[in-house]
Every structure is written in C-alpha cells, then in structure tokens.
Amino acid sequence: MTDPRHARLRERLDAIRARSAKSTSWRTSTQYLSRLVNRDGFVPVKARLTREDLAFLTGARDEVIALAELGARILDLHRPQEAGGITSDPDSPIRRCRACMWRWPCPTFRAMDETLD
C-alpha cells in the first residue's frame, strides 16, 4: 500500500519537473540580455512566451523555494554520526547516517551531492 503523503510529494515533484521541461530555457538568452541592463537596473525585453513558459514562470519562484527547503530538510536528516564499535583506524572512525544508518556517505546524501554538484 502506498503512503498518500509519499504519492502527493512524488506527484508535486513530477509536475514541477514536467512544467520545467516544457518551458523554454533562458540560459543562452541571459548572456545577451545581461548586456542590455539599463541605468535603472532593468532589461527592456520583448519576448515571445508560450503557454507552458507562463505556467512555469507563474509558480517557479515559490516552487524553487519549496524544493530548496525540502533539500535542506533532507540534508539535515541525512548527516553522519559515529557508528561506535572497534575500528582499526582510531583517527578515522566508521560513520553512519543518522537517518538511514547506511555507511557514510549514505545513498541519499550521495544522490543529492551528485545532483547539485
């Protein structure tokens, strides 16, 4: 049986990913646009936006803030602690994740590190 909270979070993340994928990337445009900043600190832009672009831009700021908060909370949960026990190298004790008890760095931390690197 699926946890409804897990399903809701997965659905929200999938929706954010889908909206992001459908919208137009502004990465190449930003180099050009940054040269157009006027004395007031604004760029006078005339752009053609699709319906998908507008749908993405409408909630992008709030969704990025929510995802950053989620990432920070997951990072706070998945942090190392000494595992205790006997080790052959007292200067490098075995460490485990506080949340999932995998050897440190745990798969969750590695996935976050790889994704955000």
Rosetta blueprint (number, residue, H / E / L):
1 M L
2 T L
3 D L
4 P H
5 R H
6 H H
7 A H
8 R H
9 L H
10 R H
11 E H
12 R H
13 L H
14 D H
15 A H
16 I H
17 R H
18 A H
19 R H
20 S H
21 A H
22 K H
23 S L
24 T L
25 S L
26 W L
27 R H
28 T H
29 S H
30 T H
31 Q H
32 Y H
33 L H
34 S H
35 R L
36 L L
37 V L
38 N L
39 R L
40 D L
41 G L
42 F L
43 V L
44 P L
45 V L
46 K L
47 A L
48 R L
49 L L
50 T L
51 R H
52 E H
53 D H
54 L H
55 A H
56 F H
57 L H
58 T H
59 G H
60 A H
61 R H
62 D H
63 E H
64 V H
65 I H
66 A H
67 L H
68 A H
69 E H
70 L H
71 G H
72 A H
73 R H
74 I H
75 L H
76 D H
77 L H
78 H L
79 R L
80 P E
81 Q E
82 E E
83 A L
84 G L
85 G L
86 I L
87 T L
88 S L
89 D L
90 P L
91 D L
92 S L
93 P L
94 I L
95 R E
96 R E
97 C E
98 R L
99 A L
100 C L
101 M L
102 W L
103 R E
104 W L
105 P L
106 C L
107 P H
108 T H
109 F H
110 R H
111 A H
112 M H
113 D H
114 E H
115 T H
116 L H
117 D L
